Amino acid sequence: MQNHMRNSAIVAALAAIAPQALAGGYQIVEKNARGLGRAYAGEAAAGEDATTVGSNPAAMSRLKRPQFSVSAATIDADLKIEVEESTIVVPALQAAGLPAIKAQGVSSANAAPERPLIPALYAVYPLSEDYALGLGVFSNFASETGYDADFAGRIAAEKSNVRTTNINPSVSIKLNPMLSLGAGFNAVYAQAELTSANPSASPLFLAPGVVALNPQTGEAIVAPNGQTLGSSSVEGDAWGYGWNAGILLSFTESSRIGLSYRSTVDANLEGDTTFKGTPTVDSFRDFAATAPLQLPEIISLSYVQGLGAGLQLSADITQTSWSNFEELSIYRKDSGAVASRVDERWEDALRYSVGLDYAVTPGLTLRTGYAYDNSPVPNERRTLRIPTGDMRFYSLGGSYIFNETASLDLGYSRVSQTKTGINDTREFVGQPFYAKVVGSSEIDGNIFAAQMNISL
């Protein structure tokens, strides 16, 4: 295994889009198509197909036949970034009365990846009326953003691509008609790739990346990219392990409450910090590094209630405990010394959703839903790598049963985020300067998902 780590590498380490997840932090909720149609309301209490492995293993007790589900979602979104200030700050120069050095380049960017694919696989096998086994392969965390070569904000971030794959075997037991329990083991494989622009040294003011003086204003001009700016890259992987558990209370066939818990996952990335096109000084020399990572715990409480006349109401509240993400730290492997430390101090985040299903016929069900997902990132510490804020989801979907063996689910969600502030500060270890980017982000997008279910 080989990793290439840089200052912000822990974000990579940490976790981990498949593609930019449209959820709080870098969490992925698009794990099945049926749930998308009602904005994932009631997921921990639904127990309608094999995808329950990913939401609440206790609800596997509701499935009476072996079942396989294959789901795929894609996101078509504009993640609009506007930069108001992109500078390299040299405190020694500011003390002498000189201004921060402005990074040149365009101030607008679309940081969203191009239609990423988010797949998931699930299987449930009932051993008897009371016991069932399940297996899920899906992702709970990931993020992807990218910026063009002429973007002024590249001094803080260029490309961020972090992915996780969760292999989740599970078991459930039905203690009585009202109470079912479930538990699972999680083996999480995380991959990461990060790149950033690194200013090079220059004799002018001993400041980084300065290539000329503006002949009209006398201001220093900083290259936004290329050899003058230099670059660094991150590629890494690691395994981490955790567990999950759930409870399902079934008051009647159409009235249920589900509670699910997914533990933190700890791992440690090891690799190399590498630099290109930067000064040949000690602070820019490659070195072996380690970076701890902890994915947050997730707790969901869901409710499903039949209303009669083919209607079903679903509701959900989910907390993701991002407050354990206080800083990003990278250490030198040889000495254990801190090579980079970035202040994060995220906050716990809540996601609220409500949905409605309508059984038009025994074989056709339509659904709709709404969700509000608040961001764990305070405005004063939001970065270009994960620039998203509070989001709203407006969902539609449907299910069609072909026969006793096969059924199809389709889901769609319109997602929006109003303009949210970015305040990104990137330190360069061992250098007398830092990069600062101030701006905003805004999202308009669409999520599409399809799911095929096979019952044996």
SEZA-928707 format. One record per residue (C-alpha): x, y, z; residue in three letters; residue number from 1. Coordinates in nm, 4 decimals. Layout:
BEGIN
{{X, Y, Z}, Ala, NUM}
...
END
This chain:
BEGIN
{{0.0000, 0.0000, 0.0000}, Met, 1}
{{0.1265, 0.3465, -0.0804}, Gln, 2}
{{-0.0281, 0.6740, 0.0299}, Asn, 3}
{{0.0702, 1.0289, -0.0600}, His, 4}
{{-0.0350, 1.2639, 0.2169}, Met, 5}
{{-0.0333, 1.6387, 0.2437}, Arg, 6}
{{-0.1424, 1.8964, 0.4944}, Asn, 7}
{{-0.5139, 1.8348, 0.4591}, Ser, 8}
{{-0.4766, 1.4670, 0.4003}, Ala, 9}
{{-0.6715, 1.3684, 0.6956}, Ile, 10}
{{-0.9862, 1.4763, 0.5262}, Val, 11}
{{-0.9024, 1.2020, 0.2884}, Ala, 12}
{{-0.8107, 0.9820, 0.5637}, Ala, 13}
{{-1.1152, 1.0625, 0.7339}, Leu, 14}
{{-1.3210, 0.9158, 0.4999}, Ala, 15}
{{-1.4548, 0.9123, 0.2785}, Ala, 16}
{{-1.7146, 1.0229, -0.1243}, Ile, 17}
{{-1.7694, 0.8146, -0.3465}, Ala, 18}
{{-1.8549, 1.1224, -0.5212}, Pro, 19}
{{-1.9648, 1.4340, -0.3455}, Gln, 20}
{{-2.2288, 1.3144, -0.1139}, Ala, 21}
{{-2.5182, 1.5498, -0.0934}, Leu, 22}
{{-2.5610, 1.5229, 0.2813}, Ala, 23}
{{-2.4180, 1.6796, 0.5938}, Gly, 24}
{{-2.0381, 1.6710, 0.6137}, Gly, 25}
{{-1.9247, 1.3902, 0.3844}, Tyr, 26}
{{-2.2013, 1.1455, 0.4755}, Gln, 27}
{{-2.3861, 0.9404, 0.2125}, Ile, 28}
{{-2.7568, 0.8692, 0.2528}, Val, 29}
{{-2.8206, 0.7528, -0.1064}, Glu, 30}
{{-2.7951, 0.3817, -0.0211}, Lys, 31}
{{-3.1145, 0.2646, -0.1941}, Asn, 32}
{{-3.3750, 0.3898, -0.4422}, Ala, 33}
{{-3.6957, 0.3090, -0.2545}, Arg, 34}
{{-3.5978, 0.5243, 0.0409}, Gly, 35}
{{-3.4917, 0.8127, -0.1832}, Leu, 36}
{{-3.8513, 0.8463, -0.3037}, Gly, 37}
{{-3.9624, 0.9481, 0.0470}, Arg, 38}
{{-3.6387, 1.1338, 0.1391}, Ala, 39}
{{-3.5296, 0.8323, 0.3484}, Tyr, 40}
{{-3.8033, 0.8871, 0.6049}, Ala, 41}
{{-3.8748, 0.5816, 0.8204}, Gly, 42}
{{-3.5701, 0.3842, 0.7024}, Glu, 43}
{{-3.4985, 0.2167, 1.0377}, Ala, 44}
{{-3.8595, 0.0955, 1.0650}, Ala, 45}
{{-3.9459, 0.0114, 0.7021}, Ala, 46}
{{-3.8088, -0.3421, 0.6574}, Gly, 47}
{{-3.9518, -0.3684, 0.3054}, Glu, 48}
{{-3.6591, -0.5268, 0.1206}, Asp, 49}
{{-3.2981, -0.6417, 0.1603}, Ala, 50}
{{-3.1688, -0.2829, 0.1807}, Thr, 51}
{{-3.2746, -0.2838, 0.5467}, Thr, 52}
{{-2.9288, -0.4336, 0.6138}, Val, 53}
{{-2.7924, -0.0822, 0.5623}, Gly, 54}
{{-3.0456, 0.0926, 0.7873}, Ser, 55}
{{-3.1602, -0.1443, 1.0630}, Asn, 56}
{{-3.0658, -0.5156, 1.0714}, Pro, 57}
{{-3.3493, -0.5897, 1.3164}, Ala, 58}
{{-3.6003, -0.5254, 1.0365}, Ala, 59}
{{-3.4633, -0.8233, 0.8409}, Met, 60}
{{-3.7093, -1.0236, 1.0529}, Ser, 61}
{{-3.9901, -0.8845, 0.8354}, Arg, 62}
{{-3.8621, -1.0595, 0.5207}, Leu, 63}
{{-4.0032, -1.4093, 0.4765}, Lys, 64}
{{-3.8071, -1.5145, 0.1652}, Arg, 65}
{{-3.4438, -1.4817, 0.0544}, Pro, 66}
{{-3.4034, -1.1521, -0.1229}, Gln, 67}
{{-3.1357, -0.9635, -0.3189}, Phe, 68}
{{-3.1376, -0.5905, -0.3901}, Ser, 69}
{{-2.9091, -0.3977, -0.6243}, Val, 70}
{{-2.9241, -0.0194, -0.6141}, Ser, 71}
{{-2.7460, 0.2602, -0.7995}, Ala, 72}
{{-2.7777, 0.6354, -0.7553}, Ala, 73}
{{-2.6254, 0.9241, -0.9457}, Thr, 74}
{{-2.6055, 1.2956, -0.8743}, Ile, 75}
{{-2.6332, 1.5730, -1.1320}, Asp, 76}
{{-2.5575, 1.8905, -0.9409}, Ala, 77}
{{-2.4012, 2.2328, -0.9597}, Asp, 78}
{{-2.1860, 2.3106, -0.6575}, Leu, 79}
{{-2.1233, 2.6777, -0.7219}, Lys, 80}
{{-1.8220, 2.8323, -0.5534}, Ile, 81}
{{-1.7585, 3.2068, -0.5465}, Glu, 82}
{{-1.4280, 3.3381, -0.4119}, Val, 83}
{{-1.4273, 3.6846, -0.2586}, Glu, 84}
{{-1.0718, 3.6716, -0.1255}, Glu, 85}
{{-0.7846, 3.4357, -0.2112}, Ser, 86}
{{-0.4536, 3.5421, -0.0638}, Thr, 87}
{{-0.1209, 3.4219, 0.0668}, Ile, 88}
{{-0.0623, 3.5875, 0.4011}, Val, 89}
{{0.2961, 3.6513, 0.5143}, Val, 90}
{{0.2780, 3.7861, 0.8716}, Pro, 91}
{{0.6299, 3.9327, 0.8484}, Ala, 92}
{{0.5300, 4.1350, 0.5439}, Leu, 93}
{{0.2069, 4.2498, 0.7069}, Gln, 94}
{{0.4040, 4.3645, 1.0088}, Ala, 95}
{{0.6074, 4.5788, 0.7690}, Ala, 96}
{{0.2865, 4.7366, 0.6387}, Gly, 97}
{{0.2640, 4.5331, 0.3171}, Leu, 98}
{{-0.0695, 4.3727, 0.2141}, Pro, 99}
{{-0.1439, 4.0044, 0.1694}, Ala, 100}
{{-0.0507, 3.8692, -0.1741}, Ile, 101}
{{-0.3523, 3.8134, -0.3969}, Lys, 102}
{{-0.3769, 3.4844, -0.5841}, Ala, 103}
{{-0.4640, 3.5392, -0.9490}, Gln, 104}
{{-0.7286, 3.3392, -1.1350}, Gly, 105}
{{-1.1008, 3.3110, -1.1877}, Val, 106}
{{-1.3206, 3.3586, -0.8825}, Ser, 107}
{{-1.6026, 3.1181, -0.9809}, Ser, 108}
{{-1.6031, 2.7385, -1.0026}, Ala, 109}
{{-1.8321, 2.4372, -1.0150}, Asn, 110}
{{-1.6783, 2.1923, -0.7686}, Ala, 111}
{{-1.9252, 1.9057, -0.8239}, Ala, 112}
{{-1.8081, 1.5842, -0.9927}, Pro, 113}
{{-1.9717, 1.4824, -1.3202}, Glu, 114}
{{-2.2575, 1.2409, -1.2459}, Arg, 115}
{{-2.0859, 1.0071, -0.9980}, Pro, 116}
{{-2.2272, 0.6581, -0.9490}, Leu, 117}
{{-2.3135, 0.5335, -0.5987}, Ile, 118}
{{-2.3784, 0.1554, -0.6072}, Pro, 119}
{{-2.4986, -0.0732, -0.3290}, Ala, 120}
{{-2.5634, -0.4478, -0.2944}, Leu, 121}
{{-2.7725, -0.6280, -0.0329}, Tyr, 122}
{{-2.8858, -0.9824, 0.0475}, Ala, 123}
{{-3.1051, -1.1295, 0.3221}, Val, 124}
{{-3.1536, -1.4994, 0.3926}, Tyr, 125}
{{-3.4190, -1.6019, 0.6515}, Pro, 126}
{{-3.3003, -1.9109, 0.8403}, Leu, 127}
{{-3.6415, -1.9579, 1.0011}, Ser, 128}
{{-3.9389, -1.7490, 1.1074}, Glu, 129}
{{-3.7272, -1.6010, 1.3868}, Asp, 130}
{{-3.3705, -1.5771, 1.2502}, Tyr, 131}
{{-3.2220, -1.4116, 0.9437}, Ala, 132}
{{-2.8777, -1.3415, 0.8016}, Leu, 133}
{{-2.7880, -1.0460, 0.5835}, Gly, 134}
{{-2.5010, -0.8880, 0.3940}, Leu, 135}
{{-2.4647, -0.5349, 0.2620}, Gly, 136}
{{-2.1918, -0.3701, 0.0545}, Val, 137}
{{-2.2440, 0.0065, 0.0449}, Phe, 138}
{{-2.0933, 0.3388, 0.1527}, Ser, 139}
{{-2.1784, 0.5638, 0.4461}, Asn, 140}
{{-1.9143, 0.8322, 0.3868}, Phe, 141}
{{-1.7445, 0.9891, 0.0859}, Ala, 142}
{{-1.6721, 1.3208, -0.0838}, Ser, 143}
{{-1.5469, 1.4457, -0.4174}, Glu, 144}
{{-1.4755, 1.8015, -0.5276}, Thr, 145}
{{-1.2498, 1.9431, -0.7979}, Gly, 146}
{{-1.1379, 2.2817, -0.9267}, Tyr, 147}
{{-1.0001, 2.3909, -1.2647}, Asp, 148}
{{-0.6389, 2.4903, -1.3165}, Ala, 149}
{{-0.7231, 2.8615, -1.3407}, Asp, 150}
{{-0.9259, 2.8779, -1.0167}, Phe, 151}
{{-0.7833, 3.1290, -0.7699}, Ala, 152}
{{-0.8786, 2.9132, -0.4719}, Gly, 153}
{{-0.6459, 2.6282, -0.5707}, Arg, 154}
{{-0.3967, 2.7496, -0.3119}, Ile, 155}
{{-0.6328, 2.5894, -0.0571}, Ala, 156}
{{-0.7578, 2.2856, -0.2519}, Ala, 157}
{{-0.7588, 2.1381, -0.6015}, Glu, 158}
{{-0.9012, 1.7870, -0.6039}, Lys, 159}
{{-1.0526, 1.5888, -0.3176}, Ser, 160}
{{-1.1734, 1.2344, -0.3810}, Asn, 161}
{{-1.2377, 1.0172, -0.0790}, Val, 162}
{{-1.4412, 0.6970, -0.0775}, Arg, 163}
{{-1.5445, 0.4296, 0.1676}, Thr, 164}
{{-1.6865, 0.0834, 0.1109}, Thr, 165}
{{-1.8614, -0.0860, 0.4031}, Asn, 166}
{{-1.8882, -0.4671, 0.4063}, Ile, 167}
{{-2.1640, -0.5304, 0.6606}, Asn, 168}
{{-2.2664, -0.8900, 0.7528}, Pro, 169}
{{-2.5668, -0.8901, 0.9875}, Ser, 170}
{{-2.7996, -1.1132, 1.1880}, Val, 171}
{{-3.1494, -1.0631, 1.3284}, Ser, 172}
{{-3.3651, -1.2433, 1.5827}, Ile, 173}
{{-3.7382, -1.2103, 1.6332}, Lys, 174}
{{-3.7992, -1.2505, 2.0066}, Leu, 175}
{{-4.1772, -1.2248, 1.9800}, Asn, 176}
{{-4.4335, -1.0775, 1.7383}, Pro, 177}
{{-4.3624, -0.7310, 1.8755}, Met, 178}
{{-3.9835, -0.7192, 1.9288}, Leu, 179}
{{-3.6920, -0.7918, 1.6937}, Ser, 180}
{{-3.3207, -0.7301, 1.7475}, Leu, 181}
{{-3.0344, -0.7114, 1.4995}, Gly, 182}
{{-2.6593, -0.6574, 1.4907}, Ala, 183}
{{-2.3809, -0.6399, 1.2369}, Gly, 184}
{{-2.0057, -0.6164, 1.1866}, Phe, 185}
{{-1.8563, -0.3418, 0.9692}, Asn, 186}
{{-1.5328, -0.3731, 0.7735}, Ala, 187}
{{-1.4732, -0.0340, 0.6121}, Val, 188}
{{-1.2215, 0.0167, 0.3328}, Tyr, 189}
{{-1.1286, 0.3817, 0.2754}, Ala, 190}
{{-0.9513, 0.5245, -0.0294}, Gln, 191}
{{-0.8380, 0.8816, -0.0767}, Ala, 192}
{{-0.6840, 1.1136, -0.3306}, Glu, 193}
{{-0.6168, 1.4814, -0.2597}, Leu, 194}
{{-0.4201, 1.7397, -0.4541}, Thr, 195}
{{-0.3368, 2.1003, -0.3724}, Ser, 196}
{{-0.1357, 2.3841, -0.5179}, Ala, 197}
{{0.1782, 2.4695, -0.3207}, Asn, 198}
{{0.3392, 2.8111, -0.3536}, Pro, 199}
{{0.7073, 2.8095, -0.4449}, Ser, 200}
{{0.9684, 3.0340, -0.2917}, Ala, 201}
{{1.0725, 3.3509, -0.4714}, Ser, 202}
{{1.3397, 3.6080, -0.4008}, Pro, 203}
{{1.0774, 3.8837, -0.4184}, Leu, 204}
{{0.9920, 3.9752, -0.0567}, Phe, 205}
{{1.0937, 3.6151, 0.0245}, Leu, 206}
{{0.7261, 3.5508, -0.0498}, Ala, 207}
{{0.5793, 3.2388, -0.2126}, Pro, 208}
{{0.4731, 3.2114, -0.5719}, Gly, 209}
{{0.5324, 3.5763, -0.6646}, Val, 210}
{{0.6104, 3.5942, -1.0349}, Val, 211}
{{0.5818, 3.9655, -1.1160}, Ala, 212}
{{0.4699, 4.3065, -1.0049}, Leu, 213}
{{0.1628, 4.4685, -1.1542}, Asn, 214}
{{0.3147, 4.7644, -1.3438}, Pro, 215}
{{0.0096, 4.9821, -1.2770}, Gln, 216}
{{-0.0559, 4.9136, -0.9099}, Thr, 217}
{{0.2728, 4.7687, -0.7910}, Gly, 218}
{{0.0906, 4.4706, -0.6380}, Glu, 219}
{{0.2586, 4.1329, -0.6364}, Ala, 220}
{{0.1080, 3.8784, -0.8789}, Ile, 221}
{{0.0885, 3.5158, -0.7667}, Val, 222}
{{0.0609, 3.2323, -1.0165}, Ala, 223}
{{-0.2586, 3.0275, -0.9630}, Pro, 224}
{{-0.1090, 2.7050, -1.0967}, Asn, 225}
{{0.1705, 2.5443, -1.2930}, Gly, 226}
{{0.5374, 2.4970, -1.2113}, Gln, 227}
{{0.5687, 2.8303, -1.0347}, Thr, 228}
{{0.3033, 2.7313, -0.7834}, Leu, 229}
{{0.4016, 2.3696, -0.7322}, Gly, 230}
{{0.1686, 2.0931, -0.6201}, Ser, 231}
{{0.1193, 1.8081, -0.3769}, Ser, 232}
{{-0.0894, 1.4933, -0.3980}, Ser, 233}
{{-0.2515, 1.2400, -0.1665}, Val, 234}
{{-0.3340, 0.8801, -0.2467}, Glu, 235}
{{-0.4020, 0.6356, 0.0303}, Gly, 236}
{{-0.6110, 0.3541, 0.1700}, Asp, 237}
{{-0.6805, 0.1872, 0.5028}, Ala, 238}
{{-0.9139, -0.0596, 0.6743}, Trp, 239}
{{-1.1208, 0.0209, 0.9817}, Gly, 240}
{{-1.3725, -0.1825, 1.1808}, Tyr, 241}
{{-1.6898, -0.1185, 1.3765}, Gly, 242}
{{-2.0324, -0.2570, 1.4577}, Trp, 243}
{{-2.3999, -0.1708, 1.4310}, Asn, 244}
{{-2.7200, -0.2767, 1.6047}, Ala, 245}
{{-3.0931, -0.2136, 1.5881}, Gly, 246}
{{-3.4315, -0.2649, 1.7505}, Ile, 247}
{{-3.7687, -0.2957, 1.5774}, Leu, 248}
{{-4.0977, -0.2621, 1.7660}, Leu, 249}
{{-4.4011, -0.3760, 1.5649}, Ser, 250}
{{-4.7251, -0.2705, 1.7298}, Phe, 251}
{{-4.9239, -0.3897, 1.4281}, Thr, 252}
{{-4.8296, -0.4845, 1.0735}, Glu, 253}
{{-4.8676, -0.1205, 0.9715}, Ser, 254}
{{-4.7333, 0.0550, 1.2837}, Ser, 255}
{{-4.3638, 0.0265, 1.3694}, Arg, 256}
{{-4.0796, 0.2084, 1.5445}, Ile, 257}
{{-3.7162, 0.1371, 1.4624}, Gly, 258}
{{-3.3991, 0.2457, 1.6381}, Leu, 259}
{{-3.0578, 0.1848, 1.4833}, Ser, 260}
{{-2.7009, 0.2593, 1.5883}, Tyr, 261}
{{-2.3785, 0.2508, 1.3879}, Arg, 262}
{{-2.0530, 0.2811, 1.5808}, Ser, 263}
{{-1.7489, 0.4927, 1.5132}, Thr, 264}
{{-1.4830, 0.3373, 1.2928}, Val, 265}
{{-1.1154, 0.3956, 1.3786}, Asp, 266}
{{-0.8261, 0.3391, 1.1419}, Ala, 267}
{{-0.4803, 0.4740, 1.0729}, Asn, 268}
{{-0.3480, 0.5701, 0.7327}, Leu, 269}
{{0.0190, 0.5278, 0.6564}, Glu, 270}
{{0.1957, 0.6652, 0.3532}, Gly, 271}
{{0.4208, 0.9359, 0.2147}, Asp, 272}
{{0.3899, 1.3105, 0.1925}, Thr, 273}
{{0.5151, 1.4133, -0.1529}, Thr, 274}
{{0.5761, 1.7514, -0.3184}, Phe, 275}
{{0.6353, 1.8573, -0.6786}, Lys, 276}
{{0.7604, 2.1886, -0.8132}, Gly, 277}
{{0.8299, 2.3229, -0.4649}, Thr, 278}
{{1.1543, 2.4553, -0.3118}, Pro, 279}
{{1.4187, 2.1965, -0.2230}, Thr, 280}
{{1.4180, 2.2835, 0.1452}, Val, 281}
{{1.3543, 2.0563, 0.4409}, Asp, 282}
{{0.9934, 2.1665, 0.4907}, Ser, 283}
{{0.9085, 2.0568, 0.1347}, Phe, 284}
{{1.0950, 1.7235, 0.1375}, Arg, 285}
{{0.8964, 1.4003, 0.1074}, Asp, 286}
{{0.8510, 1.2047, 0.4288}, Phe, 287}
{{0.6701, 0.8965, 0.5585}, Ala, 288}
{{0.3561, 0.9925, 0.7473}, Ala, 289}
{{0.0678, 0.8557, 0.9495}, Thr, 290}
{{-0.2800, 1.0026, 0.9905}, Ala, 291}
{{-0.5466, 0.8802, 1.2344}, Pro, 292}
{{-0.9054, 0.8662, 1.1191}, Leu, 293}
{{-1.2368, 0.8275, 1.3006}, Gln, 294}
{{-1.5690, 0.8028, 1.1213}, Leu, 295}
{{-1.8587, 0.9253, 1.3367}, Pro, 296}
{{-2.1344, 0.7224, 1.4998}, Glu, 297}
{{-2.4863, 0.7426, 1.3539}, Ile, 298}
{{-2.8127, 0.7033, 1.5470}, Ile, 299}
{{-3.1522, 0.6899, 1.3722}, Ser, 300}
{{-3.5061, 0.6817, 1.5132}, Leu, 301}
{{-3.7820, 0.6014, 1.2628}, Ser, 302}
{{-4.1589, 0.5643, 1.2669}, Tyr, 303}
{{-4.3940, 0.4078, 1.0121}, Val, 304}
{{-4.7723, 0.4315, 1.0443}, Gln, 305}
{{-5.0413, 0.3049, 0.8102}, Gly, 306}
{{-5.3245, 0.5558, 0.7639}, Leu, 307}
{{-5.5677, 0.3409, 0.5726}, Gly, 308}
{{-5.6883, 0.3795, 0.2134}, Ala, 309}
{{-5.3430, 0.2702, 0.0892}, Gly, 310}
{{-5.1598, 0.5546, 0.2664}, Leu, 311}
{{-4.8525, 0.5167, 0.4874}, Gln, 312}
{{-4.6770, 0.7940, 0.6821}, Leu, 313}
{{-4.3045, 0.7723, 0.7603}, Ser, 314}
{{-4.0793, 0.9940, 0.9728}, Ala, 315}
{{-3.7168, 0.9881, 1.0767}, Asp, 316}
{{-3.4590, 1.1781, 1.2795}, Ile, 317}
{{-3.0906, 1.0892, 1.2459}, Thr, 318}
{{-2.7972, 1.2242, 1.4436}, Gln, 319}
{{-2.4412, 1.1992, 1.3137}, Thr, 320}
{{-2.1863, 1.2661, 1.5875}, Ser, 321}
{{-1.9413, 1.4836, 1.3969}, Trp, 322}
{{-1.8246, 1.6535, 1.7181}, Ser, 323}
{{-1.5484, 1.3925, 1.7461}, Asn, 324}
{{-1.3882, 1.5610, 1.4428}, Phe, 325}
{{-1.1941, 1.8300, 1.6273}, Glu, 326}
{{-0.8807, 1.8496, 1.4152}, Glu, 327}
{{-0.6944, 1.7015, 1.1207}, Leu, 328}
{{-0.3511, 1.5846, 1.2258}, Ser, 329}
{{-0.0656, 1.4256, 1.0340}, Ile, 330}
{{0.2440, 1.2874, 1.2024}, Tyr, 331}
{{0.5933, 1.2011, 1.0849}, Arg, 332}
{{0.6200, 0.8242, 1.0992}, Lys, 333}
{{0.9869, 0.8211, 1.2017}, Asp, 334}
{{0.9663, 1.0587, 1.4978}, Ser, 335}
{{0.5953, 1.0857, 1.5744}, Gly, 336}
{{0.6225, 1.4640, 1.5524}, Ala, 337}
{{0.3228, 1.6612, 1.4305}, Val, 338}
{{0.3671, 1.7549, 1.0653}, Ala, 339}
{{0.0299, 1.9223, 1.0192}, Ser, 340}
{{-0.2642, 2.0154, 1.2357}, Arg, 341}
{{-0.5811, 2.1823, 1.1092}, Val, 342}
{{-0.8522, 2.3115, 1.3406}, Asp, 343}
{{-1.1944, 2.1683, 1.2447}, Glu, 344}
{{-1.4220, 2.1510, 1.5508}, Arg, 345}
{{-1.7291, 2.0214, 1.3689}, Trp, 346}
{{-2.0605, 1.9893, 1.5496}, Glu, 347}
{{-2.3126, 1.7060, 1.5803}, Asp, 348}
{{-2.5688, 1.7247, 1.3002}, Ala, 349}
{{-2.9358, 1.6249, 1.2746}, Leu, 350}
{{-3.1285, 1.5171, 0.9668}, Arg, 351}
{{-3.5122, 1.5321, 0.9710}, Tyr, 352}
{{-3.7353, 1.3658, 0.7136}, Ser, 353}
{{-4.1024, 1.2876, 0.6550}, Val, 354}
{{-4.2563, 1.0796, 0.3775}, Gly, 355}
{{-4.5869, 0.9486, 0.2423}, Leu, 356}
{{-4.6544, 0.6280, 0.0440}, Asp, 357}
{{-4.9702, 0.5612, -0.1558}, Tyr, 358}
{{-5.0541, 0.2125, -0.2819}, Ala, 359}
{{-5.2349, 0.2877, -0.6086}, Val, 360}
{{-5.2806, -0.0831, -0.6817}, Thr, 361}
{{-5.1390, -0.3993, -0.5181}, Pro, 362}
{{-4.8481, -0.3783, -0.7635}, Gly, 363}
{{-4.7889, -0.0026, -0.7845}, Leu, 364}
{{-4.6895, 0.2311, -0.5023}, Thr, 365}
{{-4.6086, 0.6009, -0.5326}, Leu, 366}
{{-4.4286, 0.8044, -0.2686}, Arg, 367}
{{-4.3012, 1.1486, -0.1816}, Thr, 368}
{{-4.0949, 1.3041, 0.0972}, Gly, 369}
{{-3.9046, 1.5986, 0.2358}, Tyr, 370}
{{-3.5800, 1.6155, 0.4362}, Ala, 371}
{{-3.3763, 1.8876, 0.6019}, Tyr, 372}
{{-3.0097, 1.8024, 0.6594}, Asp, 373}
{{-2.8129, 2.0503, 0.8655}, Asn, 374}
{{-2.4378, 2.0838, 0.8153}, Ser, 375}
{{-2.1922, 1.9991, 1.0944}, Pro, 376}
{{-1.9447, 2.2584, 0.9672}, Val, 377}
{{-1.9565, 2.6081, 1.1213}, Pro, 378}
{{-1.9428, 2.8887, 0.8641}, Asn, 379}
{{-1.6213, 3.0246, 1.0108}, Glu, 380}
{{-1.4431, 2.6919, 0.9407}, Arg, 381}
{{-1.5996, 2.5695, 0.6140}, Arg, 382}
{{-1.3354, 2.4683, 0.3568}, Thr, 383}
{{-1.3143, 2.4251, -0.0200}, Leu, 384}
{{-1.2668, 2.0497, 0.0213}, Arg, 385}
{{-1.6092, 2.0050, 0.1894}, Ile, 386}
{{-1.7908, 2.3307, 0.1092}, Pro, 387}
{{-2.1507, 2.2165, 0.1569}, Thr, 388}
{{-2.3956, 2.3601, 0.4117}, Gly, 389}
{{-2.7552, 2.2973, 0.5230}, Asp, 390}
{{-2.9532, 2.1191, 0.2514}, Met, 391}
{{-3.3177, 2.0516, 0.1667}, Arg, 392}
{{-3.4436, 1.7485, -0.0265}, Phe, 393}
{{-3.7758, 1.7258, -0.2168}, Tyr, 394}
{{-3.8375, 1.3670, -0.3230}, Ser, 395}
{{-4.0603, 1.1550, -0.5460}, Leu, 396}
{{-4.0549, 0.7850, -0.6259}, Gly, 397}
{{-4.2425, 0.4663, -0.6920}, Gly, 398}
{{-4.2304, 0.0866, -0.6817}, Ser, 399}
{{-4.3651, -0.1656, -0.9305}, Tyr, 400}
{{-4.4041, -0.5369, -0.8600}, Ile, 401}
{{-4.3635, -0.7396, -1.1805}, Phe, 402}
{{-4.4415, -1.0752, -1.0207}, Asn, 403}
{{-4.3695, -1.2742, -0.7043}, Glu, 404}
{{-3.9981, -1.2722, -0.7880}, Thr, 405}
{{-3.9055, -0.9286, -0.9202}, Ala, 406}
{{-3.9816, -0.5669, -0.8342}, Ser, 407}
{{-3.8379, -0.2291, -0.9338}, Leu, 408}
{{-3.7944, 0.0916, -0.7326}, Asp, 409}
{{-3.7238, 0.4369, -0.8723}, Leu, 410}
{{-3.6421, 0.7498, -0.6748}, Gly, 411}
{{-3.5732, 1.1149, -0.7438}, Tyr, 412}
{{-3.4802, 1.4061, -0.5210}, Ser, 413}
{{-3.4333, 1.7739, -0.5872}, Arg, 414}
{{-3.1688, 1.9130, -0.3542}, Val, 415}
{{-3.0891, 2.2738, -0.2778}, Ser, 416}
{{-2.8586, 2.4698, -0.0525}, Gln, 417}
{{-2.8788, 2.8446, -0.0150}, Thr, 418}
{{-2.5597, 3.0498, -0.0258}, Lys, 419}
{{-2.3301, 2.9508, 0.2597}, Thr, 420}
{{-2.0028, 3.1061, 0.3728}, Gly, 421}
{{-1.6553, 2.9564, 0.3202}, Ile, 422}
{{-1.3595, 3.0529, 0.5365}, Asn, 423}
{{-1.0655, 2.8278, 0.4485}, Asp, 424}
{{-0.7204, 2.8679, 0.6014}, Thr, 425}
{{-0.4401, 2.6359, 0.4943}, Arg, 426}
{{-0.1091, 2.6286, 0.6801}, Glu, 427}
{{0.2204, 2.5315, 0.5164}, Phe, 428}
{{0.4263, 2.3460, 0.7752}, Val, 429}
{{0.7631, 2.5087, 0.8351}, Gly, 430}
{{0.6815, 2.8102, 0.6169}, Gln, 431}
{{0.6303, 3.1709, 0.7318}, Pro, 432}
{{0.3050, 3.2108, 0.5400}, Phe, 433}
{{-0.0422, 3.0616, 0.5026}, Tyr, 434}
{{-0.3204, 3.0636, 0.2422}, Ala, 435}
{{-0.6617, 3.2117, 0.3111}, Lys, 436}
{{-0.9721, 3.1792, 0.0950}, Val, 437}
{{-1.3021, 3.3508, 0.1771}, Val, 438}
{{-1.6121, 3.2947, -0.0333}, Gly, 439}
{{-1.9425, 3.1106, -0.0565}, Ser, 440}
{{-2.1022, 2.7921, -0.1873}, Ser, 441}
{{-2.4476, 2.7160, -0.3283}, Glu, 442}
{{-2.6050, 2.3916, -0.4532}, Ile, 443}
{{-2.8772, 2.3071, -0.7022}, Asp, 444}
{{-2.8978, 1.9451, -0.8034}, Gly, 445}
{{-3.0879, 1.6286, -0.8816}, Asn, 446}
{{-3.0443, 1.2778, -0.7457}, Ile, 447}
{{-3.1684, 0.9776, -0.9439}, Phe, 448}
{{-3.1747, 0.6188, -0.8221}, Ala, 449}
{{-3.2952, 0.2793, -0.9422}, Ala, 450}
{{-3.3172, -0.0490, -0.7549}, Gln, 451}
{{-3.3950, -0.4061, -0.8566}, Met, 452}
{{-3.5216, -0.6603, -0.6031}, Asn, 453}
{{-3.5248, -1.0364, -0.6529}, Ile, 454}
{{-3.7066, -1.2674, -0.4109}, Ser, 455}
{{-3.6447, -1.6420, -0.4205}, Leu, 456}
END
